[in-house]
Amino acid sequence: MAAFAYKALQSDGSLVEGTIEAGGRHQAMQQIEGRGLKPVRLTEQQGTSQPVKNGNRAPAAGAAPSPAWSLPGSGRITPRMLENFTRLLSSLLAAGVPFSRALVILHREAVAPAAKTKWKEIHDLVVDGMSLSSAMARSPETFPRVYVAMVEAGEAGGFLDVVLAQIADFQAREKELKSKVIAALVYPAVLLVLAVAVIIFLLVFFIPRFQLVFKGFNAELPLITQVIVGASEVIRSYGLIVAIVVGVVLFALRGWLGSDRGRRTWEGWLLRFPAIGPLVAQYAMARFCRMLGTLIGAGVPLIQGLNVARRSIGNQILVDAVTDSIERVKEGQPLGTSLARNRALFPGAVIEMISVAEESGRLDRELVRIAGTTEADLDRQLKTVVSLAEPVLLFLIAAFVGTIFIGMLIPIFSLQDHIR
């Protein structure tokens, strides 16, 4: 069991702070909501929990600032800051706090200088008469386009607090899924780095020792040994130049991927890649379905929800395909029929489930359910791919190192014959 410090809103709009023990963050959120509170901030504690302290808007004197809001001194808005900003704003609006006052509270509650500055900037723009979505659109480095589009939909429909709560939940799920992907790729990445380090060590420090022995006999070396020795000489003589060239190539590649043509080429290649392509398509479908289901459940019209949800896909090729489907929905075709042409993104079974849910009037719940099922299946597939990648990487490491050793041992046996 872990201890979590929380800050939540009571039914009368006052803030309450305390600690709670739970098996995980999600369980802690459920316990807080079960007490009739609206969670605003939830942070896992490393030490012993403290008694509940009610009715205080600021942390206890002498207490350390909660890392849920920020890392002091940080110069940018972190995803956790943005999630907590969204959840607190939603809770304040749902409790009936005036919009301007809610933004003032957000500014006052923020700990990091970057957060204080950004929230005050948003407050000033809104007070000057700008809509919240327009104010957020001025800071694309903080508020993604999908985020701004969802806020705009909530403002247009008059249910901003509901949409903000949905955005916060969506951000939490996205962060959890990304953390799983990163955690799954850590071990293969470490193996790859170790493999490169071992090979460089052998080429720079190990091979030259043997090279001195070979020169003393003036014997012709086998081809594999010549290749290894040549690679060693290149690394030792031109290693810095090679590193600079690789850096320039990576920088140019990054710039190319940042262009529209480069990004589309890369995304198309990813979709065609045997192992990665299906995972990319599944991840895009899960994001699309969860976003669309969330928006429809919040009361956003279907067309507007589709326009927002397609931006969450990420892959521009798939975005273009969904855009064509949206045009067919505008013409009056059912959603399931319109999406049926995008087999790369929506399998036949998913299309059938969407069609049935659309006919029965439970499209929002079914889309969220499909997203949850797809994410669980994606998690299993990712674990399988990573479990297969580990032995493949180990095999490649052993093959490279073994080739180097064999390439250096073959001349030794031939040198014995030469001595005789």
N, C-alpha and C positions, 0 to 999 in steps of 0.2 A: 504494500500500500504506500502511495506517495502523498505528501502533503501539498495542497494547493492554496495559495493566497488568492482571494477573489475580492472584487468590488462589484456591487450589483445595485440595481434600482429597486426600491420598494414600491408598492402600489400607489403611495402618495407622492412619488417622484423623488424622495430623499435617497441619498446614497448610503450604502451600508458596506462595511469591510469585515473580513474575517478569514478564517482558514477552514479547510475541509479535507478529509482524507478520502481517497478514491483509488481505484485500480488503474485509472488513466484519465486523460484530459476529457474525453467524451463522457465518461461516467461521472466525473466531477460536474460537468455542465448539466447533466441530467439531475443530479442531486440538488444543485442550486435552483434550477427551474422548478423542481418538485417542492421547494419551500415557498413558491410564489414570487420568486425574485427574477429580475431580468439581468442576466450576467453582462457586465461591462468589460471586466478585465479578469483574466485567469492566468496565474503564473505558478509554475511548479517550484516548490521550495526545496532547498537542500537540507535545511536544519529543522528544528522542532517547531511545530505550529504554535501560534500565539492565540490567546483568547480573542473572541469576537469583539470587535469594537464598532458600535453602531452610530449612525448619524453623523459621521465625520466625513467631510468632503476631501480632506487632505490626509496623507499618510501620517502615522504617529511620529512624534518628534524623535529625531535621532535615527529613524528607520532609513534603510538604504532605499533608493529609488528602485521601483520595480522594473526588471529588465523586459517585461512584457511591452512596455511603451518604447523603450529605446536603450541604446548603449550610449551613455553620456560621452559627449565629444564627437559622436558620429556626425558626419557631414551630409548624410542622405537619409531619406525616409525608407525604412526597411519594410518588408512585407508584413511583419508583425505589427509595426506601428500603424500601417494602413488598415489592417484587419481590425485592430482595436478602435481606431478612429471611426470606422464604419459601424461597428457594433454599438459603440457608445452613442453615436449620433442617432442611430435607429432607436435605441432604448429611450433616449431623451425625448425624441419626437413622439414616440408611442405613449410616453407618460404625460404628454400635453405641454411639455416645455416649449416656449416660443422658439422659433427657428434661430433668431439672432442670439438669444440667450444661450441656446444649445451650443452654438459655435464659440461663444465666449467661454463656456465651461470646458470645451475641448481644448481651447488654447491654454486655459489655466491649468488643466490637469496634465498636459504634456510635460515630460521631463527633459527630453533631448532638445537642444537649441534648434536643431533643424526642424523638428516637429512643431515647436512653438512658432517659429517663423512661418512655416507653411500654413498652419491652421489659421494664424492671424491674417495671412495674405488672403486666404479663402474667405474669412469673415469680412474683411474690408471690401472685397469685390462684391460679395452678396449684399452688404449694407448699402453699397453704392447703386444697387438696382440690378445687378447681374444675376442671372439664374445660377444655381449651384453647379449644374452640368457645364455651363459656359465657363465658370470660374475654374473648375477642375480641368477643363480642356486646355487652359493656358499652361498647365504643368504636366505635359505628357510623360515626363520622366518619373512622376509620382503616381499619376492616375492613368492606367492603361485605357486604350480606346474602348475596350469592351466595358470597363467600369463606367466610363463617362456615358456610354450609350445606355446602360441599364439605369443610371441615375436620371438621364433625360426621359426615359420611358416612365419612370416612377413619378417624376414631376408632371409630365403630361397627363398621367392617369389619376393623380391626386393621392397616390398611396406610396409616397417616398419612404416612409418608415418601414413598410413591409418589404419594399425592394432592397433597401439598405440591409435589413436583417438577412435577406436571401443572399445578398452579395457577400456578407461576412461568412455565412455558412459555406458558400461556394469557395471562397478564398481558403477557408480552413481545410476543405476536402482537397483542393488543388495542392496546397502545401503538403498535406499528408501523402498524396500520391507522388509528388516530386521527391519527397524525402525517401520514399521506398525505392524509387528508381535510382537515386544517387547512392543509397546504401547498397543496393544490389551491384552497382558498378564499381564500388570502391576497391574490392579485392582484385578483380581483373585489371584495374588501372594500376594498382600497386605492383602486380606481377609484371605488367608491361614495362613499367619504369625500372624495376629490378633487372629485367632482361636486357634492356638497353644499357644500363650501368655496367652489368657483367661483361657484355660484349665489348664495350668501350675499354674497360679495364684490361681485358685480354689483348685487344689490339694495340693498346698504348704501352703496357708494361710487361706483358707476358711474351708476345711474339718477338720483340727485339732481342730477348735473351737467346732464343733459338736461332735468330737470324745471324748472330755473330758466329755461332757454331757452324752454320751452313757455309758461310763465306770462306772459312778456313780450308774447306775441302774442294772448292771450285767445281762441285758436281752440279749437274743439271737437276733442278728441282721439279717434282711433279706439278701438273697444272693447278691442282687444287691448292697446293702450297704456295705457288706463285701468286694466285689470286688473293690468298689470305695475307701474304707478306706485302703485296701491293696495297691492299686496303689499309694495313697497318701504317705503311709509309705515308699514305695520303692523309690519314687522320693525324699523324704526328707532325707532318710538315705543313699541312693546310687546314688543320682542325678549326682554327679561328675563322678562316675565310669560309669554310663549309658552314660553320655556325651562323655567320652573317648572312650567307646566301639563303640558308634555311629560314632565318628570321624574316628576310625580305620577301621570300616566297609566301610565308604564312601571312605576313601583313597584306600582301597583294591579294591573297586568297580571301582574307577577311573582307577587304574592300569589295571584291567581286561578289562575295556572298551577300554583301549589304545592298547590292544593286538588285533591281527587279528581275532582270534577266538571269543573273547568277543565282538568286534565291529560288526562282522557279526551276532552273536546271537542277539544282541540288535537291530540292524537294521532290522533283520527278524521279531522280535517281534513287532517293530513299524509298519511295513507294514501290519501285521495281526490285529493290534488293530483297532476296529470298527471305531472310530471317527477320530483318528490321521492318520491311514494308508493311506486313500485316499488323505489327505492333503499333506503328505510326498511325495507320488507318483506324485501328480500334481506339487508340487514345483520342484521336480527333472526334470520333463518333461519340465517345463517352462525354467529352466536354460539350459537344453540341447538344446532345440529348439532355444533359443535366441543366445546361443553361436555358434551353428552350422550355423544359418542364418547370424550372424555377420561375421563369418570367410569366408563363401562362398561369401557373398557380398563384402568382401575385396579382393577376388581373390584367396583364399586358395583352393587347390584341395580338392575334396570331401573326399577322404580317409584320408588325413591329417587332415582335419577339423573334421571328425568323431573321430579320435584318440584324438584330443585335447578336443572336446566337451564332450566326455564320462567322462573325468576327472572332469568335473564341476558338475556331478550329485550328488556326495557326498556319496550316499548309495552304498556300495560295491556290494551288491546283484544285484542291478539294473545295476551297472557298468558291472558286469559279463554278464548280459543278453544282454546289448548293444554290448559288445565285440563280442559275437557270431554273432550278426547282421552285424557287420563290416566285419567279415570273409566272410559272404555271399555276401556282396557288392563287396569284392575283387574278388569273383568268378564270378562276372558279373551280379548278380541279382539287380533289381531296389531297391532303398532305401526303398520305401514304403512296398514292399513285404518282405524285410529283417527285417524291424521293426515290421511287423504284428504279429510275434510270441510273442512279449513282451506286452501282453494285460494288465499286471499290470502297465505298464508305458505309453503305447500308446493306448488309446481307438480306437474303430473301426472308428469313425468319423474323428479322427485326422489322422489315416493311409490313409483314402480316400483323405483327403485334401492334404497330402504330396504327394501321388501318382499323383494326378491331377496336382499339382504344378510342380512336376518333369517332367511330360510329356510336360507341357507348357513352361518350361524354366524359371520359376519365383520361384524357390525353396527357394532362400534366403529371398525374401520378404514375402513369405507365412509362413516360419518358424518363422520370427520375429513377424508376425501378430498373429500366433497361441500362441506364448509366451505372447504377450500383452493381448490377450483375456483370456488365462489361468490365468495370474497373477491377472486380474480384478476379475475373478470368484473366485480365491483363496482368494482374499481380502474379498469378500462377504461371503464366507463360513466361513472364520476365524471369522468374526464379529458375524455370527450366532452361531458358537460354543462357543465363549466367552460369548455371551448373554445368552446362555443356562447354561454355567458353573457358572455364577454369582448366579442365584437362587439355583442351586444345592449346591454350597459352603455355601450359607446362610442357607439352610435347614440343612446341615450337622453340621454347627456351632450350630444352634438352637437345633438340636437333641442331640449333645454331652452335651451342657450346661444344657438342660432340663433334660437329663438323670441323671446328677449329682445332680441337685436340687431335682428331684423326689426321687432319691435314698437316699437322706438325710432327706427328709420329711416323708417318709414312717415309719421309726422307731419312729418319734415323735408321730404320731397317735397311734402306738402300745404301746408306753410308757405311754400314757394317760390311756389306758386300764389296763396296768400293775399297775399304781398308784391306780386306783379304786379297 
